[in-house]
Amino acid sequence: MTRFIAEIGSNHNGSLERALQLVSVAKSCGFDAVKVQVFDTDKMFRLGTITTAKHFPCPLEWIRNLHDLAQSLGMDFGATLFDVGTTKSGLIRHYMDFVKCSSYDVLRHDLIRALVATKKPLILSTGMATLDEVKAAATFIPAGATLMHTVSIYPCPPWKANLSRIARIRSMWTGPVGYSDHTVDADIVTRAVLTWGAVVVELHLDLEDCQGVETAHSAKPYEANIIIKDCSVDGDGTDHPTEEEQAERHWRCSPYDGMRPVK
């Protein structure tokens, strides 16, 4: 079955209360894991190049609270990390179930090596990268790491999703291959899973109020719930009646007299 990760990103708007609410909502939508982004804008952007009001990192002091809530709800908790120093934090090493390298850092082989050194399951996004750049980054990661196809357009038009690239990545990587979505289009995500075989899906998540700063490329709870359910229509192939069928089994025809209910 496909694993679904809720990306909180900056949709907490700098509020721990909102971040905790997003974690709880992720569970109600059916996500298997929730993820945040831990970064320092001063270490990421050259002076004067961005408006920091639109970039809300997850402070390290929130990590334990968010982790504990996710764990209590039965979800894994992870983070995208953007600098080598943060990978060495005890909070990261103790409270993260997995770590991720963003598409913007595919060329940062030093960061990739530092993420590997945490010994946490690793996800590597491949937006904007050529396959040669992906191959170069992949030389530093373990075989069990997950490579994620994505298109770094926010939001991404459905016709730009380029889902067939999932197969291209799989042709050069023997480990898991997934899809990080920015289209918020149920048909696109469903095709990524059911047609192209993405085994991990990441969806940006916002609350129903649509007030998160990244809401334009984020699924709202009702959308996420539909997407996750749509992606499960193939089931797991289990060879027994579903729980919901049990009551109807009583009304099957008897093999002895053809009458219902069966006796």
N, C-alpha and C positions, 0 to 999 in steps of 0.2 A: 504493500500500500504506500501511496505517496505521503511524504511528510510535509506538513505545512508550517511555515514559520511566519509569525506576525512581526513585521518590522515597525517598531514605534518611531524610529528616526527622530525628527524634531517635532513631531506632532504633540508632544507633551507641553510645548510652548514655555518651557522653563518651570513647570509646576510639577512637583512630586505627586501631589494629589491626582492630577490628570494622568500622569504616567502610571500610577497604580490602577486607576480606572481603566486605562487601556489594556493593562495586563489582564484584569478581570474580564473585560469584554472579549479579549482574544480567546479566552477559555470558552466563553459562551458561544463563540462562532465556530468552535471545533478545531482550533489550531493546536498543534502538537508542541510548539515552542514559541517563545517570544524573544525578540532581540532589540538591543539598544545600540546607540552609537556613542562611543567615548572618544572625545577629541578635544584639543585645545586649538582654537582658531589661530592663535598667535604662532603655533607651530605648523600650521597647514597652509596659510595664505600669506602672500606677500602684502606688506602694508599698503592699505588703500585699495585693495583689489576686490573686496566684498563688502556687503552690508551685513554686519554680524547679527542684526536683529532677526534675520531669517535663518540663522543657524543656531540651534539650541542643543548643545551636547548634553549627554547624560552625566551629571557630576559623579565622581567616584563615591561620594558619600551616600548616594542613592542605591548603589549596587546591592548591598545586603538586603535592603527592604524589598526591592524589586525581585531579587532572586528568591527570597523566602516566600513571597506571595506566589510566584510562578510555581515553585516546588510544591507548595501546599495545594495548588490546583492541578497538580499532575503534569505540568509542562516543564520542558527544559528551558534554560535561560542562557543567552549568549550575547555577544557584543561584537560589533565591528570596531577594530582598533586601528588608529591612524598614525601612531608613532611608536618607536622601539621602546622608549622609556615606560610607556603605559603597560606594555606586555609583561614587564617585570614586577608590576604591582602585586602585592599579596592578595588584594581584593580580587583582582582578575584571576589569579591562579586558584584561589579558593572557591570563588562563587560563580565562575563561568563553567557551563557544561560544554560550550563550543565557542570558537572564535571565528571571525571572518575578516578577510582582506577585501577591500572594496575595489571596484573596477578602476578607480582613480589611482590605485597604488600597485597595479600590476607590474609596473616597472621598478618598484621598490623591493629589490631582492633582499636587501638587508632587513626590511620589515617582514617579508615573508618568512625568512629564516627565523626571526624572533618569534613570530606567531607559531611556527613549528616547534620551537623550543619550549613553548608553554605545555606541550604534550596534550593539548586539547584537540578534539576533532576540529578539522579546519575546513572552511568554505572559502572558495576563491571565485569572485565574480570576474567576468571577462568582457564587460562592455567596453566598446571603443578599441579593443585590442585586436591586432592581427593574430592569425593562428600561430605565426612564428613567435610572437610575443607571449602568447599563452603557453606554447611549448617551452620557452625559456623559463617562464615562471614555474612551470610544472616540474622542472628538474629539481626544485628545492623542496617539494612537498611529498608527503608519504602517499602510498598507493591508495589508502582509504579516504583521502581527502575528496571533497565534492567540488567539482567545477560547475559554475552556474552560467548558463547563457543569459545575457540580458542586453537590452539596448538602452544606452544612457541618454534617453530623451525623457523629459519630465513635464507633462505626461507624454507617453509614446503613442502615436496613432496606431491603431490595430494593424494597418497595412504595412507598417514598418517593423513589426515584431520579428520577422526573419526567423521563424521557428525551426526551419530546416537546418539552421546552424547547430542545433542540439545534436543532430546526427554527425555533423562535421567534427564537433568537439569529441563526441564519443569515439570517432574513428581514430583519434590520437591519444585517448585517455581511457585506461581500463577501469578506473574507479567510477564512483557514482557521478551522474551528470544531472543537473537540475535547471530550473528556470526562475529568474527573479523578474517579477512583472512590474511594469510601469504603465500598462494600458488600462487597467481596471476593467477589462472586458472578459466576461465569463467565457465566451466562445474561444478566445485566444488562450486563456489558461487551460481550459478543458482540452483543447487540441495539443497543447504542450505536454499534457499528461497522457491522454488516451491515444494520440496519434504518434507523438515523438518520444514518449517514454520518460519524461522528466520524473525522477524519483524524489526530488525535493522541490518545493515551490515556496518562494518568498513573496509575500504580499505586504505592501505598506498598508498600515491600518490607521484609520482616524475614527473619532467618535461620530455619532449621528449629528452632532451640532455643526460638523464640517468646519470647525474653527482651528484645526491644526494647520501650521504654516505650510505643510506639505500635502494638504488635502487634495490638491488637483490631481496628484498621481497616487492617491490612497483609496483603498476600498473602505466603504462604510460598513458597519457591522452586518446589515442585511445583505449587502453585496458579497461580503466575504463568506457568509453562511451559505449563500446560494452557490458560489464558486466551489467551495469545499465539497458540498453535497453533489454537485454536478460531476466533479472529478472522481467520485466514488461509485459511479453507476456500473462500472465493470465488476465491482465487488472483489472478493479475494478467492473466488472459485470454490468456496467451501461446499462440501457434498452432503448437506443435510438441510432440512426445512428451516426457514427463518423463524425467529421467535414469534413474529406477527402471523405466521401461517399455522401455528399450532392449533388454534381454535377451529380453523377450517378443516383440519385433518379429520375431525370428528364427523364431518359431513360428506366424506368420500363414500363412494358406492361400495357395498359389501361384495367381495368376490364370490359369495355363495348365492345370493339372490338378486343382486343388482340394485338393491334398495338402499336408500339413505335414511338415517346415518349408519355408518359401518358398525357392526357388532362383533 
